[in-house]
Structures are given as structure tokens and as C-alpha cells.
Amino acid sequence: MADPRLTWRLIAAVLPLATVVSHSFGRSTYPLLLPVIRDDILASNTEAGIAGTAVFVAYLAGVILTTAMALRLEPIVIMRAGLGLAVIGLAVLAVAKGLTTLILGLALVSVAGAGIWITAPVLITDGVPPRRRGLVIGLLSASIGMANAVIAGGAQLAWTRLGAPTMWRPVFGVEGAVSLAVLVAVLVAVRPAASARVSSTIRLDALRHLPSWFRLTAAYVCFGVIAAGFVSFLAATLEDDAGLSRPAVATVFAGMGLASVAGAPLAGWLADRLGRRVALGAVMVAMAVGCLCVALVRGPLLIGAVVGFGGFWASYPTLTATFVRDHLDSREFSAAFGVMTIAYGIAAVFPPLLVGLVADAFGTFSGVYLVLTAIAVLGALLLLGVEEPGLEPGL
């Protein structure tokens, strides 16, 4: 078993810092800034969708690369490389002048995010008892949510108090500087012991060691479609369809981030108490409600539904990672979870482009969110058949 002091040092360094770079910076900031970026350097929702699709294509490439390397390199080596690549990508975004440089920066950050994210769960759960893994991994989403709230609050401040309603490049510049500081901190402070050597390559059959692997993976694919379709144009939907002002949209995004600070640990606690399947199903139902409200509801109820969605949706990957971690160790975890994330990445590639095309063609995003609602219901039904042998819910 790992030294407990090392375990908590890893948690303190990796959880609030590296995972924020992976999920909050660059590619996740893009949906918030999309209306401003679109008005400044893009010609249409279709171009915005092309950039959004590039995010998921690059993330998929990063997942494949990380999964291939996971059985040959230490997880911490992959994480450090990801952080370095993120710094470069954010620097490109900070000076982007058009669609090409925007895509390049988003692609670099997305590849980096895959490397950081796939290795983070195995690093922070080394030495953590299985009954506590749900809560510990859930804290990943909480740190991401807090960062998202800070970023949205900063954008709102710039757009209102500072009188800069078109500011977006400095946001990426600040994120790049913070990422550089995180890279230095991880290089200096995080030095885990070597993991067991495994000689292999990407193996699709790695999933067969998981109970109900097909249903679990199919539900993860559903989540990929929902995540890519819901978030990519959410700011534009709230501004164009619901009539919210740009600062109000930033406030909603901040509310989503703050809600996840409580929602993510709650989902992790629920997974530890009642089982992974129950927690995963509850998050999927919350996503279905959120998508339905965006399609059909306006006013305070819409805002509440979006904030509720934000409180739980980001927990889904961490809960899935917890399920996988319950059954696999070390690099085998990264290999199997990487295969699942490849499936997720393939599913997430096309929704942003399709949403942009539909919005330009019909002048509204509502129909898209009805489709996403149906996909979330399908995901919840798939999870009903997931088995959890060996777990002891309620303890």
C-alpha cells in the first residue's frame, strides 16, 4: 500500500490543480466565451461548430495516444507531458486571430486534457480504500466546478465592471500562466513510486474484466453525445433562444460551477453508500431533466434546471472511473478507462458541428435539446441492467 502521506500529497497537488487544467481551461472555457468569439473572429454557428468538433476530435486523438502509452509510461510522466502541452495550446488561444489558430489552440489543449484526465484518477486513488474512492474521485469534479465558477465570474467582471464586452483572449492568457505554475508544482512536488510494469498495447478486451461492460460503455457513449451537444452551444442557446444577456449567461455558468462543488462530492458519496449504478443513474436522469427544460422552458425554471444540470453532469466520468477503478489497478485501469474514453470521444465528435448546422438552418437550438433528452433517457435505461458484484452498498 502506498504511503498515506504520499497519497494525500498527490490529492492536494493533482486534484485541485492538474484536473482544473484538464477540464476547466481552454476547451471547457470555449463554450462560455463562444458568443464573444463568434462575434469577433467567426462567421457563423457552423464555424463555431467546426471548432467545437475539432475539440472532440483532438480529445479522441489524445485518448488513443494516452491509452497506448499508459502501458509503457508511468502515469505521472503522461500527466506532466499533458500539462506542458496545455501551456502551449493556451498560449496559441491567447493570440488566436481566426478559425485556424482557434482550432490549433483548442486541439493542443484537448490532447493535453486527455493525458491529464486519464491518469489523474489512478494517481489520486493510490492507497485510498474502495469505500472512499467515490468521494475522493468526486472531489475532482468539485475542484473543476470551482474553477469554472471563478472563470465565469472573471468573464462577467470583464464584460460588466471593466466595460470590455468583447474580451476573451486575456482569459486564455491567464489560464496559460496558471497552467505553467501548475506544471512547475507537479514537477517539483509530485513524485509517486513506480507502478507495476505491464507489457501490452491498446486492448479492446480490457473492458471484459468489468461487470456489465457493454451497458456501462454504451451509457458512457450516451453521455459523450449529451456532453458535447449540451455544453458546446449552451451560452449561445441561453443568449439567442432564451434572451439572456451576456453577463447573465456568465452568471449561469458560474452557478453551474458552484453547484458542482457540492453536487460532485454528493454524487461520490451516493456512489459509496448506495452503489455506483444508483449514482450513475441519478446523474443521467438529472441530465435528461436539464436537456428537456432547455428545450421547452424559459425564465427562472430554465436557469434552475441548467444550474442543476451543471451540479451533477460532470460527475458522470468520475463515477464511471470509480466503477472501473473498483475492478482494475494501476496501468490496467488507464488502459481500460482509455478504451471507454475512446468510445466517448467518437460519440462526442459530431454533435457540435451538427448543432451548429441545425441552428443556422432553423434559427433555434430547441430541437437539438429534445434529442439530447431522449438520449439521456436511453442512457438511464441502459444503467438499470448494470451489475455491481463485490460491492457493499450502504456501508
C-alpha positions in Angstrom: 0.0 0.0 0.0 1.2 3.5 -0.8 2.5 5.8 1.9 -0.6 7.7 3.1 1.4 10.9 3.3 2.2 10.5 -0.4 -1.4 9.7 -1.2 -2.7 13.0 0.3 0.2 14.9 -1.2 -0.9 13.7 -4.6 -4.5 14.6 -3.8 -3.5 18.0 -2.7 -1.4 18.7 -5.8 -3.2 16.8 -8.6 -6.9 17.2 -7.6 -7.3 20.9 -7.4 -4.7 21.8 -10.0 -3.9 19.4 -12.8 -7.5 18.4 -13.3 -8.6 22.0 -13.5 -6.1 22.4 -16.4 -7.6 19.3 -18.0 -11.3 20.2 -17.7 -11.7 23.9 -16.9 -9.1 25.6 -19.1 -9.2 26.0 -22.9 -11.7 23.6 -24.4 -14.1 24.0 -21.5 -13.8 27.7 -21.4 -14.6 27.9 -25.1 -18.4 27.3 -24.7 -18.7 30.2 -22.2 -16.7 32.5 -24.5 -18.3 31.2 -27.7 -20.8 34.1 -28.3 -17.9 36.7 -27.9 -15.5 34.6 -30.1 -18.2 34.1 -32.7 -18.9 37.8 -33.0 -15.2 38.7 -33.1 -13.5 36.2 -35.4 -16.0 33.6 -36.7 -18.6 33.9 -39.5 -21.4 31.7 -38.2 -22.6 29.0 -35.8 -21.4 26.5 -38.4 -17.8 27.7 -38.0 -18.2 27.7 -34.2 -19.4 24.1 -34.5 -16.4 23.2 -36.6 -14.1 24.5 -33.8 -16.2 22.6 -31.3 -15.9 19.4 -33.3 -12.1 19.9 -33.5 -12.1 19.9 -29.7 -13.5 16.4 -29.5 -11.5 15.1 -32.5 -8.3 16.2 -30.8 -9.5 14.8 -27.4 -10.2 11.5 -29.1 -6.7 11.5 -30.6 -5.3 12.3 -27.2 -7.2 9.5 -25.6 -5.9 7.0 -28.1 -2.4 8.2 -27.6 -2.6 8.2 -23.9 -4.2 4.7 -23.8 -1.4 3.4 -26.0 1.3 5.0 -23.8 -0.4 4.1 -20.5 1.0 0.6 -20.6 4.5 1.8 -21.3 5.0 5.0 -19.3 4.3 6.0 -15.7 1.0 7.9 -15.2 2.9 10.9 -13.8 5.1 11.1 -16.9 2.0 11.3 -19.1 0.4 13.9 -16.8 3.5 16.1 -16.9 3.6 15.9 -20.7 -0.1 16.9 -20.8 0.4 19.9 -18.6 3.3 21.1 -20.9 1.2 20.7 -24.0 -1.7 22.6 -22.3 0.5 25.6 -21.7 1.4 25.7 -25.4 -2.2 25.4 -26.5 -3.4 28.1 -24.2 -0.7 30.4 -25.5 -1.9 29.9 -29.0 -5.5 30.6 -28.0 -4.4 33.8 -26.3 -3.3 35.2 -29.7 -5.8 33.5 -32.0 -6.8 35.7 -34.9 -9.1 33.4 -36.9 -10.7 29.9 -37.2 -7.4 28.2 -38.0 -5.4 29.4 -35.0 -8.5 28.9 -32.8 -8.7 25.2 -33.8 -5.0 24.7 -33.3 -5.1 26.0 -29.8 -8.2 24.1 -28.9 -6.7 20.9 -30.4 -3.5 21.2 -28.4 -5.4 21.8 -25.1 -7.8 18.9 -25.9 -5.0 16.4 -26.5 -3.3 17.6 -23.3 -6.6 17.2 -21.3 -6.9 13.6 -22.3 -3.5 12.8 -21.0 -4.1 14.6 -17.7 -7.6 13.2 -17.1 -7.0 9.5 -17.9 -4.0 9.4 -15.4 -5.5 11.6 -12.6 -7.9 9.0 -11.1 -5.3 6.3 -10.7 -2.8 8.7 -9.2 -5.1 10.1 -6.5 -6.7 6.8 -5.5 -3.4 5.0 -4.9 -3.8 3.8 -1.3 -7.4 5.0 -0.9 -9.9 2.3 0.3 -12.5 1.3 -2.2 -15.3 2.6 0.1 -13.8 6.1 -0.1 -12.9 6.2 -3.8 -16.3 7.6 -4.9 -15.9 10.6 -2.6 -12.3 11.2 -3.4 -12.7 11.0 -7.1 -15.9 13.1 -6.8 -13.7 15.8 -5.4 -12.1 16.0 -8.8 -15.3 17.4 -10.2 -15.7 19.7 -7.3 -12.4 21.3 -8.0 -13.3 21.6 -11.7 -16.6 23.2 -10.8 -15.0 25.8 -8.5 -12.6 26.7 -11.3 -15.4 27.0 -13.8 -17.2 29.3 -11.4 -14.1 31.5 -11.0 -13.6 31.7 -14.8 -17.2 32.6 -15.4 -17.1 35.2 -12.6 -14.0 36.7 -14.1 -15.6 36.9 -17.6 -18.7 38.5 -16.1 -16.5 41.1 -14.3 -14.7 41.9 -17.6 -17.9 42.2 -19.5 -19.7 44.5 -17.0 -17.5 46.3 -14.5 -14.4 46.7 -16.8 -16.5 47.7 -19.8 -14.9 45.1 -22.1 -17.9 43.1 -23.5 -15.7 41.6 -26.3 -12.8 40.5 -24.1 -11.8 36.8 -24.4 -8.1 36.4 -25.4 -6.8 37.5 -21.9 -8.9 34.8 -20.3 -6.9 32.1 -22.2 -3.7 34.0 -21.4 -4.4 33.9 -17.6 -5.2 30.2 -17.9 -1.9 29.6 -19.7 0.0 31.3 -16.9 -1.8 29.3 -14.2 -1.1 26.1 -16.2 2.6 26.9 -16.3 2.6 27.3 -12.5 0.8 24.0 -12.1 3.3 22.2 -14.3 6.2 23.5 -12.2 4.4 22.5 -9.0 3.7 19.0 -10.2 7.3 18.6 -11.4 8.6 19.6 -8.0 6.1 18.1 -5.6 4.6 15.0 -7.1 6.9 12.1 -7.3 5.0 8.8 -6.9 6.6 5.4 -6.6 6.9 3.4 -9.8 3.8 1.3 -10.7 3.9 -2.4 -11.8 5.3 -2.9 -15.2 2.8 -4.2 -17.8 3.8 -5.2 -21.3 1.0 -4.7 -23.8 -0.8 -2.4 -26.2 -4.3 -1.0 -26.5 -6.6 -3.9 -26.0 -10.3 -3.7 -26.5 -10.8 -6.9 -24.5 -9.6 -5.0 -21.4 -13.2 -4.0 -20.8 -14.3 -7.6 -20.5 -12.9 -7.7 -17.0 -15.6 -5.2 -16.0 -19.1 -6.4 -14.9 -21.8 -5.2 -17.4 -19.0 -3.7 -19.5 -21.2 -3.3 -22.6 -24.0 -1.5 -20.9 -21.6 0.7 -19.0 -19.7 1.6 -22.1 -22.9 2.2 -24.1 -24.2 4.6 -21.4 -20.8 6.4 -21.5 -21.3 6.8 -25.2 -24.7 8.4 -24.5 -23.0 10.7 -22.0 -20.5 11.7 -24.7 -23.2 12.8 -27.1 -25.1 14.7 -24.3 -22.0 16.5 -23.0 -20.8 17.6 -26.5 -24.3 18.7 -27.6 -25.5 20.3 -24.4 -22.5 22.4 -23.3 -20.9 23.4 -26.7 -23.7 25.8 -27.5 -25.2 26.4 -24.1 -24.1 30.0 -23.9 -25.3 30.7 -27.4 -28.6 29.0 -26.6 -29.2 31.0 -23.5 -28.4 34.2 -25.3 -30.1 33.6 -28.6 -33.1 31.4 -27.7 -33.8 32.4 -24.0 -32.9 36.0 -24.4 -30.4 36.2 -21.5 -27.8 39.0 -21.6 -24.1 38.1 -21.9 -23.4 38.9 -18.2 -26.4 36.8 -17.2 -25.1 33.9 -19.2 -21.8 34.2 -17.4 -23.7 34.2 -14.1 -25.5 31.0 -15.0 -22.2 29.3 -15.9 -20.8 30.4 -12.6 -23.8 28.9 -10.9 -23.3 25.6 -12.7 -19.7 25.5 -11.5 -20.6 26.3 -7.9 -23.4 23.8 -7.9 -20.9 21.1 -8.9 -18.7 21.9 -5.9 -21.5 20.4 -3.8 -23.0 18.1 -6.4 -19.9 16.2 -7.3 -19.0 15.1 -3.7 -22.7 14.3 -3.2 -22.7 12.0 -6.2 -19.5 10.4 -5.0 -20.9 9.9 -1.5 -24.1 8.4 -3.0 -22.0 6.0 -5.1 -20.2 4.9 -1.9 -23.4 4.5 0.1 -25.9 3.1 -2.5 -23.7 1.8 -5.3 -22.1 3.1 -8.5 -25.2 2.2 -10.6 -27.6 4.2 -8.5 -25.3 7.3 -8.6 -24.7 7.0 -12.4 -28.5 6.6 -13.0 -29.3 9.6 -10.9 -26.9 11.8 -12.8 -28.3 10.6 -16.1 -31.8 11.4 -15.0 -30.7 14.9 -13.9 -29.2 15.4 -17.4 -32.4 14.4 -19.0 -34.4 16.9 -17.0 -31.9 19.7 -17.8 -32.0 19.0 -21.5 -35.8 18.9 -21.5 -36.0 22.2 -19.7 -33.6 24.0 -22.1 -35.8 22.8 -25.0 -39.2 23.8 -23.5 -38.9 26.1 -20.5 -38.0 29.8 -20.1 -37.5 32.0 -17.1 -36.3 31.1 -13.6 -37.2 27.4 -14.0 -34.8 27.2 -17.0 -32.0 28.7 -15.1 -32.6 26.4 -12.2 -32.6 23.4 -14.5 -29.4 24.4 -16.1 -27.7 25.0 -12.8 -29.0 21.6 -11.6 -27.5 20.0 -14.7 -24.2 21.7 -14.0 -24.2 20.4 -10.5 -24.2 16.8 -11.5 -23.3 16.2 -15.1 -19.5 16.5 -14.7 -19.7 13.8 -12.1 -20.5 11.1 -14.6 -17.0 10.5 -15.9 -15.6 10.4 -12.4 -18.3 8.0 -11.2 -17.5 5.8 -14.2 -13.8 6.0 -13.4 -14.7 4.9 -9.9 -16.5 1.9 -11.2 -13.6 0.9 -13.3 -11.1 1.5 -10.5 -13.0 -0.8 -8.3 -12.1 -3.7 -10.5 -8.7 -2.8 -12.1 -5.5 -1.5 -10.7 -2.6 0.8 -11.9 -1.9 0.8 -15.6 -4.7 -1.7 -16.4 -7.1 0.9 -15.2 -5.7 3.5 -17.6 -5.8 1.0 -20.4 -9.5 0.0 -19.8 -10.7 3.5 -19.0 -8.9 4.8 -22.0 -10.8 2.4 -24.3 -14.1 3.6 -22.8 -13.0 7.2 -23.3 -12.2 6.4 -26.9 -15.8 5.3 -27.3 -16.9 8.5 -25.6 -14.6 10.6 -27.9 -16.0 9.0 -31.0 -19.6 9.8 -29.8 -18.7 13.4 -29.0 -17.0 14.2 -32.3 -20.1 15.1 -34.4 -22.6 16.8 -32.1 -21.0 20.3 -32.0 -20.9 20.5 -35.8 -24.5 19.1 -36.2 -25.8 21.6 -33.5 -24.2 24.5 -35.4 -25.7 23.4 -38.7 -29.2 22.9 -37.2 -29.1 26.3 -35.5 -28.1 28.1 -38.7 -30.8 26.2 -40.7 -33.7 26.6 -38.3 -32.7 29.6 -36.2 -33.2 27.8 -32.9 -31.5 25.2 -30.7 -34.6 23.7 -29.1 -35.0 20.6 -31.3 -31.4 19.6 -30.5 -32.1 19.5 -26.8 -35.2 17.3 -27.2 -33.0 14.8 -29.0 -30.5 15.0 -26.2 -33.3 14.4 -23.7 -34.1 11.1 -25.5 -30.5 10.0 -25.4 -30.3 10.7 -21.7 -33.4 8.5 -21.1 -31.8 5.7 -23.2 -28.6 6.0 -21.0 -30.6 5.7 -17.8 -32.4 2.6 -19.1 -29.0 1.0 -20.0 -27.8 1.6 -16.5 -30.7 -0.3 -15.0 -29.0 -3.5 -16.1 -25.6 -2.8 -14.8 -24.4 -5.3 -12.1 -22.0 -4.5 -9.3 -20.7 -7.8 -7.9 -18.4 -7.5 -4.9 -19.6 -4.0 -3.8 -21.3 -3.5 -0.5 -23.6 -0.5 -0.8 -24.7 1.3 2.3 -21.5 0.7 4.3 
